[in-house]
Amino acid sequence: MQETVGAQLFGNWYSVVGWSASAALFAYFAIVDKNLSQPLRTSLPPFLQDRLTNVVLASGCALAAVGKFMHWW
């Protein structure tokens, strides 16, 4: 089985980068929740429009990134 492109680019840090990017994405949607345009809002899944869900998911992803970082450090 071959490595993925991300694993080839980032090496051991691939899982940390992935969890960090996920946390940033969910944090972004939690912050800009009220400022999204109506057409964009209707095209998003309902869970991305809920601020509490995004905060919980961003926190979980950030904790996973810290855990992966501590594993490789």
N, C-alpha and C positions, 0 to 999 in steps of 0.2 A: 504494500500500500504506500502510495507516494504522499509527501507532505502537501498541504494546501499552499496556495500562493501567499496567503497571509503569514503562514508559518515560515515560509522561505524568506519573506521580507523582514519579519520582526524576530524570528528565532524563538527563544524561550519567553520573550515578552509578548508573544501573540495573544495569549489568553488575558493578560493584564490590559492590553490595548483594546481588545474586544469588549471586556466588561466596562472599561472606562468610557468607550464610545457609546455604549448602551446607556450608561448612567447620564452622560451629557445629553443624549437625545431625549430621554424622559424628563430630565430637568428643564430642557428647552421648552417642551410642550407644557410643563407645569407652569413655567413663567409666562409664556405668551398665550395662555389659555383664553383670555378675554379679548386679545387684540387680533385674533385670526379673522380673516375675511369670511363672509358667509359661504362663497363657493368652496373655499378650502375646508371650511368646517363640515360641510355636508359630505365631502369626499373622504374625510378621516373616519377611522373606526370609532365607535362610541367610547371605548376605554381610553383613547388618547385625548378625549375631550373632558375627562374627569380629572380635576387637579389633584385630589387626594390619591387616586390610583397612580398617577404619574410620580408623585412624591414618594410613595411607597416603593414603586418599581425602581426609581432612581436611587433611593437609599439602599435597596437590596443589591443592585448592580454595583454600587460604590463599595459596599461591604465585600462583595465577591472579588472586586478588583484588588482591594486591600489584602484580602486573604490570599489571592494568587501572588501578589507582590511579596508577601511575607514568606510564601512557600519557596519562591525563587531566590530570595535574598539571603 
